[in-house]
Structure formats: structure tokens, C-alpha cells
Amino acid sequence: MAVTAQSIGRKRNLLHRYRLVMEEFERHYNPDIPITVIYRKHIYPKFGISRDTLYAIFNTDFEAEKAKIEDAKAKVYGGSLFD
């Protein structure tokens, strides 16, 4: 699959949305409250994602994904956008 500016933007926006979900989760996280309760009361009403997606977000390495996006951006644009 070819790396395009559109695919880079889509991946960057997805990563941003994942980060927002994680921030919301961390805002309500308490070891005494099950993850499913946090999901049902706070995550699903705001973001409308499935529990499987939530667990996929938990397993996402944000720094590695961000580095991949930067590498792809350098290939497509020939360097940084703001240099």
C-alpha cells in the first residue's frame, strides 16, 4: 500500500483520537472500578467505540506510532513541513 498524504493524516488523526480516549479513561480510572464500568459510563457515551477498540487503544504504543508517522511524512514531503 502506498503511503500518501491522506493516509498519513488519517493515521495522525486516529492517534490523536486514541490519545483523547486514553486521557478520558485516565481521568476516571480507579483500581476499585472495573474497566467495563468506566467504559459504559464515560467512554462509550462520549466516543461511541466498542470495548474491543478500547482494549486495542490500551495496547497502542503512542510514541512508536508517532515515530512511524514522522518517518512516513519525511518520505512523502521530503522533510519536515515547517523547515
C-alpha positions in Angstrom: 0.0 0.0 0.0 1.4 3.4 -1.0 1.9 6.0 1.7 0.0 9.1 0.8 -0.6 12.4 2.5 -4.1 11.3 3.1 -3.1 8.1 4.8 -0.6 9.9 7.0 -3.3 12.4 8.0 -5.8 9.6 8.7 -3.3 7.8 10.9 -2.3 11.0 12.7 -6.0 11.8 13.4 -6.6 8.3 14.6 -3.7 8.5 17.0 -5.0 11.9 18.3 -8.4 10.3 18.9 -6.8 7.4 20.7 -4.9 9.8 22.9 -8.2 11.6 23.8 -9.8 8.3 24.7 -6.8 7.4 27.0 -7.0 10.8 28.7 -10.7 10.3 29.4 -10.0 6.8 30.7 -7.2 8.1 33.0 -9.4 10.9 34.3 -11.9 8.3 35.6 -9.6 5.4 36.4 -9.6 4.0 39.9 -8.3 0.5 40.7 -11.6 -0.2 42.5 -13.8 0.4 39.5 -13.8 -2.2 36.7 -12.8 -1.1 33.2 -16.2 -2.1 31.8 -17.9 0.4 34.2 -15.6 3.2 33.1 -16.2 2.2 29.5 -20.0 2.1 29.9 -20.4 5.3 31.9 -17.7 7.5 30.3 -16.0 6.2 27.2 -18.9 4.8 25.1 -21.3 7.8 25.6 -18.5 10.3 24.6 -16.7 8.4 21.8 -19.0 5.6 20.7 -16.3 2.9 20.4 -16.5 -0.8 21.2 -14.8 -2.4 24.1 -12.5 -4.3 21.6 -11.4 -0.9 20.3 -10.8 0.3 23.8 -8.5 -2.6 24.5 -6.7 -2.0 21.2 -6.1 1.5 22.3 -4.7 0.2 25.6 -2.2 -1.8 23.6 -1.1 1.0 21.3 2.4 2.3 21.7 1.8 6.0 21.0 5.5 7.0 20.7 6.3 4.3 18.2 3.3 5.2 16.1 4.2 8.8 16.2 7.7 8.0 15.0 6.2 5.9 12.1 4.1 8.9 11.1 7.1 11.2 11.2 9.1 8.8 9.0 6.3 8.5 6.5 5.8 12.2 6.5 9.5 12.7 5.7 9.2 10.2 2.7 6.1 11.9 1.3 7.1 15.5 1.8 10.8 15.2 1.6 11.4 16.5 5.1 9.5 18.5 7.7 6.6 20.6 6.7 7.8 23.6 8.6 11.6 23.6 7.8 
